Amino acid sequence: MVVAGYILAVSGIIACLFGESRMLALAYRRGFGWLLSCLLLAPLCWLALLAVDFKTTARPFALAVLGVIGALVGGVMAGIQY
């Protein structure tokens, strides 16, 4: 069970990082101000970016959120203390 937890945690972290990088790339396409605000105020700005352009940001946002959930569940399964 511990090994499966570590595998799930690592795959969740990788998925989250990939989703975050896609969100930053989409923010950069909208403008440098969006990129800078997404780097400084990530959760708030990502929700604003999601509201402004839902069609293109829905998949990377969902991937980042599912990655965080997978990493948390995997960490609990592996016994990692947060």
N, C-alpha and C positions, 0 to 999 in steps of 0.2 A: 504494500500500500504506500510505503514511503517513496519507493522508486517511481511509482505512477504519479505521486504528488509532485516530485521534482520535475518529471517530464512535463506535466501539465503546467507547472509554474514557469518553466523556461520557455515553453511554447507560447504561453500567454504573454510573457514579457516581450518575446520577439514579435508577436502579432500587435501588441500595443505600440512598440517602437515603429513598426512599419506603418500603422495607421496614423501615428503622430507625424511621421515624416511626410506622409501624403497630405495631411491637413496643412502642414507648413508650406508645402509646395503649392497647394491651392490658394493659401493666403498670399503667397508671394506673387502669384498670377494676378490677384486682385490689386496689388500695390504693395510698396515697401512699408507703408504705414500699417497695413493689415498684418504683415509678417512681424514687424516689431512689436505690435500689440499682442499678437499671439505668443510671442516668446516671453513677454513680460507678464501678461495676464491670461494665461492659457485657458483655463476652464470657462471663464466669462467670455472671452473673445471667440472661443470655438462655438459656443452657443449662439453668439451673434452672427458668426459666419454661417452657421447652420441655418439660422432664420433668414439670412439674406439670400443664400444660394443653396437651397435644400437639395436640388437635383444632383449636383456634383459633389457635395460634401457629406451626403448621407452614408455612403459606403465606408469612407475612411473613418468617419466618426463612429460608426457602428463597430468597425474592426478594432478601434482603440478601446472602446468601452468593453467589448467582449474579451479583449486581451487582458484588461485589468481584472475583470471578473474571473477569467481563467487563472490568472496569476494568483489571485487571492484564494480561490478554491484549492488550487494546487499547493499553495503554501500551507493552508490549514491541513490538508491531507498529509503533507510531509512533516508537519509539526514545527514549522518555522514560526518563531515568535515575532509579531509585528510591533 
